[in-house]
Amino acid sequence: MEWNGNHSSVTVFVLLGLTEDKELQLILFPIFLTIYLVTVIWNVVLIILIRMDSNLHTPMYFFLTFLSLIDLCYSSSISPRMISDLLKEDKTITFIACAIQYFVTVWMGVSECCLLAAMALDRYVAIGKPLHYSAIMSPDLCGRMVAVVYTTGFISSLAQTTSCFNLYYCGPNVIQHFYCDLPEIIPLSCSNPYLSEVVLILAALFFVFGSFLVTLLSYGFIAVSILKMSSGKASVKAFKTCASHLTAVTLFFGTVLSAYMCPRSSKSMGQDKVLSVFYLIIIPLLNPLIYSLRNKDIKDALKRTIKK
């Protein structure tokens, strides 16, 4: 701590980590290290594959490239420190490092919410307006949509990080989590956190709920379009084109909303950590698998790349 007159200000935080059980930490270390390495490899391979194969240069795979990039950054903002902390007694993180970690995590998290909404709109245009799909989802529009996604995430993250880390911290510095999470940091403040709490709520309403609502509406229109199709085969084919995205959306929004929208009194810290592990670490691992395992285009592109 640093002393300012009669007051002390916090310069480091202490992360409690995933668990305080030393034996369990040794078991979890190789598990999470493997998960992180596989996450990096899968997402990098998917990005390279999409960029190399011209048959995958479509709006859907264009968005998927940026989803993989977000997942890479999302996981990398948390996993390396969390994994190293499993082997350390001293789990301290500097004030600045904590702010940077939170900023990157929220930037990528909000960007993923918005990108999933953009991908849902893309699926609606592909199924609801197939004859005009190429004209509507032009490369220029797709590029602008991705720019808006990242800008929205950046602005949201900057507002939340600034409002939280400009608060005065003078005493308790133990974060009851394995990473710097705003709901766990704000209660440690010695100043009035009202503005920070308002910013957090507004960000959740506008960006998380807003993206979720756009995604729901898009799938509502997709369902109507599929029901209007006269051919059963066409309906099945249309559903298959959005099945992977629907799975990714359900997993991501399901866990995020469960983690942040349920009353904290109704969840134990253990449950909160499990949910956080799922959407921060497991989902970035699952997304490339969801989009590639049963995807004929990806499999064919991989075969063509291997044969070269």
Secondary structure by P-SEA (a helix, b strand, c coil): ccccccbbbbcbbbbbcccccaaaaaaaaaaaaaaaaaaaaaaaaaaaaaaaccccccaaaaaaaaaaaaaaaaaaaccaaaaaaaacccccccaaaaaaaaaaaaaaaaaaaaaaaaaaaaaaaaccccccccccccaaaaaaaaaaaaaaaaaaaaaaaaaaaaccccccccccccccccccccccccccaaaaaaaaaaaaaccaaaaaaaaaaaaaaaaaaaaacccaaaaaaaaaaaaaaaaaaaaaaaaaaaacccccccccaaaaaaaaaaaacccccaaaaaaccccaaaaaaaaaaaac
